[in-house]
């Protein structure tokens, strides 16, 4: 994670989530349902439109400038 206050980091290390077998099966079923629907709608007009719009947005000068800034940050000592 990023942008986490330093005093929270130790608490995050102690975070533990337990799921029962039944809970795991329910989560897996929901995931499978999402994947099934995603495959069914993948080639529909609205999904194609969203993909096209996202690609267009990703190519804007603003997004490119943020990517360059990210690269500079990653090369810095704090990155």
N, C-alpha and C positions, 0 to 999 in steps of 0.2 A: 504494500500500500504506500501511497505517497501522501504528503500533507497531513500526516498524523502527528499531533503534538507529542513531544518526547515523553511527557509524563504518562501518556496513554500506551506507549509501546510495551511496557512490562505487562500491563493488563491484557493487551491483545495476545501476548504469548501464553497467558493463562486461560484464554478462552477455549472452552471445549464444548462441543455439541455432540450429543449422543442421540442416535436414531434407532428405534427398534427394527426388527426384521420386517414387521408389517409396515412400518413407516417407510422403510427403504423401498419396499415393493410398490407402495403408493406413489412415492416420488418417481420411481422408474417408470411406472405406468403413465404418469402425467408427462414425463419427458418424451416417451414414445409417442404419445398423442400429439405433442407439439411438433415432433419431427415428421409425423405422418401428414399433418395439416400443412406444414411448410413445403413438403414435397408436392402436395396437391395444388398449392397456389403458386408455386415457383414461376411458372410461365404465364401467369395471368397478366392482363394489361395493367392493373394497379401496381403490382409488384415490379413489373418492368419499368413503370413510370418512376417509382420510388428509387430504383437502382440508378436510372438515368439521372435523376435529380441529384442524388447523392454524389455521383461521379462528377457532375457539373460543379457542385459546391466544393468538392475536394480539390478541384483544379483552380479555384479562385486565388487571387493574389493574397488575400488575407490568410487563407489556410496555408499557402506556401510559405508565407512569412512566419507563421507560427511553427511550422516544421523546421525552418532554418533556425529559429530561436531555440527550439528543443535540441537540435543537433549541437549548437554552441554550448548549451547548458550541459549536455551529456559529456562534452569534452572538458568541462571545467572541473575543478577539484570537488565541488559540491555535487556534481552529476554523477 
